[in-house]
Amino acid sequence: MQRSTLRNGAPRRAAMVAAGVATLALALTACGSDSDDSAEGGSGDSGGKVTLTISTFNEFGYDDGLLDEYMKQNPNITVKHTKADTSQAAGDALRNALGAGSGGSDVAAIEGDQMPEFLQYADKFEDISDPSLDGRWQDWKTAQATDAKGRLIGYGTDIGPEGICYRSDLLKEAGLPTDRESVAKWMGSTWDDYFKAGEEYTKKTGKPFYDSAGTIRLGMENQMQNAFEKDDGTIIATENPEVKDMYDQLLAESAKGLSAGLSQWTQDWNESFKTGGFATTLCPGWMLGVVQGNAPDVKTWDITNSFPGGGGNWGGSFLTVPSYGKHVKEAKALANWLTAPEQQIEAFKSKGTFPSQIEALKDPAITEATNPYFNDAPIGQILTDRANAVTVKPFKGPHYQAINDFLADALGRVDIDKVDDADTSWNKFVTDVNGLK
């Protein structure tokens, strides 16, 4: 599951990320090959007992009985779970462990957008490909965790197919459609349609339509095949007309009052879900819990079975087995079990993490699931349809995270902090990106 750690308009940390990658590369070079004990997976703890550690972040849905059930089925296994507050914190811990060649968890979760970085060091992870698991996941999900040599280093957990969450009471006050089907038709099928709807709402109410340009960027960007880099890793972010056109359109629409200028995950952003600070926001499956958690007493949030531009995916994670572990065989078995359709269905019931497993998406527990908070929305069917609508598999290379942060900062300087005009901020983005070449 992804709870993005990006803060639009916050002090840039992309340079820190880039420095961390360089430090990791040096550390891994110094580490050399894995020890024999790690490579063989060890022989277990004393008395035939094995203690496995697993590290995740935010909510994967494992604490409400799944890990207990695994230990019940495997009485020789004790599983200890460490949960970081953010994906960034989890990624930092894994980098440190890989650099040291020890000290990390036997099973480590990686957020999807961080996977390109870690794929550079795929030989530091176990190849967990297994013919018996072929067809378990969406093809594009598996591709995200497969290196150039065809080694699979991550089992997919959740994905983030997106609809649009909206406040029906705010739309009603503006004299606009409120039921899911009518709202989806009103918002249209393209980003131009979505912005046109936003202009109508803002003109009638004088209120923002969405939370920030940076949030909408994520939906648009994830529909581009090669936004920032070519498939060979060549950086094209500043020359790609799609990126510049997106940047210009977002800031032009935000200047019309469509953006609330709120930085994600801040207190003001959290509060706006219940105070009506904006009427719509992008809604991958995991965002449903965020909306409800921030506005538990608001009864008018709903979600469409539609998304501008077709399908889009925001977020999703993987379970990996680093080769430094002493129990890699047992760790593989745990990662396999936790990402099986049956367990992912239970995780969905627990925390709303939407499965990436094909069989899970056919199960009535998913397809017939509803959410009382969202006006009894058939979220299972909506998110399944949204997942099946994803056609673009964005290439995210080793520089993706840094460039993504640079672009978030560029938009934030104009839309949130209001310290630059669009051209000045773009020029700073170009300088930042060129520093990576």
N, C-alpha and C positions, 0 to 999 in steps of 0.2 A: 504494500500500500504506500501511496505517496502522500505526504503532507509537505509540499514544497517548502524549502527553507529560503527561497528567494524573497528578498524584501525590496519591492520596487521603490527606488529612491533612497534606500539606505546606503551607508558608506560601502563602497564597492569592495567585495571580497574576492573578486575573480583573480586578482593578482596573487592573493593568498593561495587560492586553489592551484594556480599555475605553478607557484613556488613549491606547493606541497607535492605536485606531480613530479617535479624535477628532483626533489629530495627523495621521493620514493624510488625513482629510477636509480639514483646513485646508491641508495641503501640496498636495493635488490641486486645490483651489480656486485656489491661488496659481499652480499650474503652467500653467493655461489649456489651450489645445488643443495637440495634438501637432504636431511640425514636419512640413513637407512631406516631408522625406526619410524620416521614420519612416512616414508614412502611405503612401507609395508603395513602401516596402519596400527602397529603396536599389538600387544597380546592381551590387553585388558588390564583392569585394576586388580589388586590382590583378591584372591578368592574367586576369580572368574567374573567379578563385578566390573562394570564399565560405567564411568561417569562421563557423560557428554555435555558439552556446553553449546548453547545456541544464542546468538545475538541478533536481535531485530530492532525495530524502531517504531514509534507510534503504536498502532494497533494492528496486529496481524490476525487476531482472533484465536490465538493459541492458548491463552490463559484460562479460558472458560471450559476446561475439561479435556482438550485435545492432548496436551502433554501428559496429563494424568492417565488418560486412556492408553497412550503409547507405553508408558511405564507399566501399566497393568498387563498389557499384552506381552511385554518384554521385561519380566521381573529381574533380569540381570542388569538392566539399564537404568541408570538414574540420569535424568535430564535437568540441567540447571539453565534457567532462562535469564538473559540480561537484555533489558529493553532501554534503548536510548530515546531521548526526547525527540530527536530529529534525525532525518536520513543523513544530514551532513555530519552530525556527531558520530553516527555509526560508521560512516565512510572514513572519517579521520582515525577511528580506532582500528579499523581494518588495515588502513595504510601503515599505521605504526607496527601492527603485528606482522604484516608481510615484510616490512623493512627489517624487522628484528629476526624474522624467521621462526618466531615462537610467540607465545603469550596471548594469542587470540582464541576465538571460539572455534569449536570443531565444525559448527555450521554457522555461516555468517550471511545475513541478509544484505543485499545490495539493491538500492533504488535504481530503477531503470535508466534514468538519465546519467547515472554514474557508471553504468556498465561499460561504455566505450573506453573510459579511462582504465578500468581494471582489466579489460580484454587485452591491453598492451602487455600485461604480465600473466597471460593465461597459463603459462607453464608453472605458475605458483599456485594453481588450483588443480584439483582433480578433474580429469575428463569424466564426467558422470553420464555420458551418453549411454544408452541402453536400448537395444533393438526392441525389447518388450514394451518400451514406453513410446515408441514411434506413434504419432497421431494423438498423443495425450493433449498437446497444446495447440493453440492457434499457430500456424506456420510463422507468422511475423513475430510472435512472442519468442519462439525458439531461436529464430534468426538473431534476435537481439543479444543472445548469450552464447553465440557460436563464433569461434575465432576463424581466422583465415585458413587454418589447417583443418577445419571441420570439427574441432574439439568443443563439446558442450560443457560450459563451466557453471551454468545456473539452471535450476529447475524453476519454472515460472510459478509465482504465487497468484497475485491478482492482476487485473488490468483496469484501465480507467476509461471505458467508453463514456461518451459525453452526450447529455441532453442540455437543455437550458432550464435552470431553476428560475421561477418568477413569483412575484407577490401578486396574487389575483386581486386583492383589495386595492392595491395601488393602481392597477390597470383599470379596475371598475370605476374608481374615482375619476379617471381620465376619460371615461366613456369608451373604453377599448375592450376587445374580447377578453374573456376570462377563463373559459374552459380549455382543456389541453389541446383539443383538435383545432379550435378556432385560433388559439394563440399561435400554434405551430404554423397555421396558414398565414396569419398576419405577419409573423416574423420572416416568412419566406424561406427560400432554400439556399440563398447565397449570403455572403457577408455584406454585400451592398444592400440586400433586402433587410438584413438585421439592422444595419445602421439607419436605413430609411424609417424603419419602425421606431427606432430610438429617437430619431429626430421628431417624429410625430408625438411621441410620449413627452419628450422634453419641452416641445413647443406648447403643449396643452397644460403642462403642470409646472414648468420651471424647475423641475427636479431631474437629477441624474438618472440615466438609464442603466448604467453598469458601474462596477466598482472602480476600475482603473483601466487605462490603456494597456498596462502590462499584463493584466489578466487576460484580456481579449487576445493579445499577442500570442499567448501560449496556444490558443485554439487555432489561430491562423497559421502559426509557424509549424505546428505539428501536422499540417496538411501539405507541407512542402517536401518534396523528395530529397533535395539537397539544398537546404537553406544556407548553411554556413560552410560546408566543405564538400568537395567532390569525393567520389568513392575511394580515391587514392589518398585522401587526407589533405589535398591542396585546399587552402583557405580561400573562399570566394565570397565571404559574408558581405564585404563592403562593395563588391562589384555586382552582386546578384540583384537584378532589378526587382525581383519578387520581394526581397527584404526591404529595399528602399521604398517601394510602393506601399508595402504594409505599414512601414514606419510613418510615412507621410499621411496615409489615410487615417491611421489611428489618432495621430495628433490633430488632424483637421477636424475629425468628428468630436474628439474630446474638447476642442476649443469651442464647439457649438453647445457645450454644456452636458454632453452625454456621459462624461466621466465624473465620478464622485471624487476622483483624485485621492483614493485611499490605498495605502500600502497594505498588501496582504499580510495577515497574521498579526497585525497590530491591534491594540485595544479598540481604537476607533473603528477599524474594519469589523472587528467582532461585534461591536455594539450596533453597527448599522444594519445587521440582519434583523434586529428587532425594532429599530427606530425608523425603518423605511428610508435609509440612506441611499438606496438604489433599488431598482425594480427587478433587475435580472442579473444573473451571474452564470458563468459556465459551470456545469455540474457533472463531472465524472462521478461514478458510483460512490467513491469514498467521500465526496463532498456532501452527500446527503447527511451524513452524521455530523459534519461540521456545521451545516445550516441549522439542524435541529438542536445541536449543543449550544449554539450561540443565541438561538431564539426559541427556547422550549415552549413559551406560552403563546407564540404567534401561530394562528391557525390557518393562515392563508398562503403559505408557501406551497408551490406545486412544481411539476417538472414536465417538459414536453418530450414527446417521442420524435424529436427532430433536432438537427444541428446544422448551422450554416456551413455550406460547402460540402455537405454530405455526412461522412463519418469522421470522428476524431477520437484519439486516445490521449489522455493526460494521466500519466502515472502508471504505477504497477511496479512490482519488485520481483526479486529472485532469491532463492536459497543456494548458496555455494558451499563447497567443501574445500577449504584451503589445505594445501598439501603439507603444511607444517604440523598438522594434527597427528596425534598418536593413535587415533582410532578412526581412520578415514573410512574403513569398511562399514563400521557401525554408523558413522556420520552420514554416509551415502544413504543407508537404509532409512534413517530418520528423515532426511530431506525428501526422499522418495515418498515416504508415507504421508508426510505433511502436505505434499503437493498432489496427492492422489485426488481424484474428483470427490470421493466421499468426504474426505477431510476438508476440502475447500468449500464444499456445501455447508459444512458445520461452521466454518469460519465466516461465511457469508451470513448465516443466521445470527452469529454472535456479534459481528462488528460491521457487517455490510460490505466486506471486501469482495468484490465481484470476481468470480473465478476466471482464469485463463484456460481452463481445461474444457475441451470440446464436449465430452460426455456430461460434465457438470451443467453445461449450458442447455442441455436437453432435459434435465431432470425437473419434474414438477415443483420441487422445492425451490428451484430458481425461476422457472418460467411462470409459475402461478403466484409468486411472491408479491405481496402488496405492502404499502407503507402507510399506516394510518395517519402519521404526521403530515404527509404530503397528500392529503385529501384522498387517502386510499389509492394512491397512484399504483398501477401495476408495474412496479419498478423492475421486477424480474424480466418481464417481456420487453419493457422499454430499453433496459440496458443490454439485453440480448440482441435486440434489433439494432441498437447503436453499435454494438461490437461487430455485428455482421456487416455493418455499413462501412467499416474501415477498409479502405482500399490502398491507401498510401502507406508505405513503410519507410518513414523518414530515416535517412542516413545520419547518424550521430557519431562523429569521429572523436578522436582524443582531445580535440580543442573545443568540443561542443559546450561543455559546462562553462568554461571561461568566456566564450563569445556570448553565450546565452546571458550570463551575468552582465557583460558589458552593454548588451542591448537593453536589458531591463533597466540598467542605470541611465542609459541615454533617454529612454522614455520617461523615467521617473524624474529626471532633472527638469523636464518640461511640464509633465502632467501633474506631478505630486509636489515636488519642492519648488517649482516655478522659479528656478534660478537661471535658466537658459532659454533661448528661443530654439526652435526646431533645428535650424541650420547649424547653430553653434554646438548644440548637443550632438548632432550627427557627426560633425567634424571631430569631436572628442572621441566618439565611438570608433571612427576610422583610425585615429591615432592609437587607441587601445588595442584594436585588432592587429594593426601593423606591428605592434610590439611582440606579437606571438609568432610572427613569420621568421 
